């Protein structure tokens, strides 16, 4: 898989931009605030329908403009396909695939697969459980694009169920319809929990090896801690078994939910446990270790996607070397997947490890109006 070109129109600070990528490793060099990160953000958006920096699409549109457009030309399976995504401040955004309108926005998922590291990724290590859940869900969508719909279905059911519980706690409604909302939650929730379990099982060994390659011999682990107890080993991949556990857990917590007016059971309360030398990375990792752990997770996700799909996703690395000493910079460069297309940003060319073969693009010379 190769990202052959990306075109931006009124995206972030870019009025227009066209970049073509012919080499395996491309380094986007330039001072801060020249739009380097926005190029990687746009590529990630084309792969995931989301930004790694914001949850609000409207801020991706240049100030004073009604919309932005990302076009990505992707070479895969012997042909080139174009993904075109409009991002709007108001209204319904359009998507096109191969020049034709996409009936659903998520239909473009899977054309471009990617994994992305950025300084913001440290939140996966140090932030709330929601940051770690979001990272795993991003991986799930790259592995199996259908999970984009599963996650949205679960979120819709959760909002509706919470509304019913909240209204009941406030004396505004009865719980007569709660059983129906239980089932609406259990169906996508069981699929999401089972998917997360499989994704983390794939991710963990790749992330461990990546951390060892760059960070040293400190044991590094990633484990799933689901809110709904996992089925026994022989049934872990069975949605019916997850559903049974989910329903049983809802029954156990029903009184608590009625009192508190909120759903207390389900994947929205999962945790992903990340440890260094057996201790929680969230509280015990140093600043440098947290950086390396975030890099390792992204490289682990890359390896998991490549293993599952049979093709290397595009690896997007925003300022990966900036906090590393020369030895670890060289070790990171050596640990990068040898067959993958890699896009890197850096403000200082001296951050690029000596001997690392990259094609340099000076971004400040290509800045749009």
Buried (B, 14 or more C-beta within 10 A) or exposed (E): BBBBBBBBBBBBBBEEBEBEBEEBBBBBBBEEEBBBBBBBBBBBBBBBBBBBBEEEBEEBBBEEBEBBBBBBBBBBEEEEBBBBBBBBBEEEBBBBBEEEEBEEBBBBBBBBBBBBBBBBBBBBBBBEBEBBBBBBBBBBBBBBBBBBBBBEBBEEBBEBBBEBBBBBBEEEBEBEEBEEBBEBBBBBBBBBBBBBBBBBBBBBBBBBBBBBBBBEEBEBBBEBEBBBEBBEEEBBBBBEBBBBBBBEBBEEBBEEBEEEBEBBBBBBBBBBBBBBEEEEBBEEBEEEBBBBBBBBBBBBBBBBBBEBBEBBBBBBBBBBBBBBEEEBBBBBBEBBBEEBBBBBBBBEEEBBBEEBEBEBBEBEEBBBE
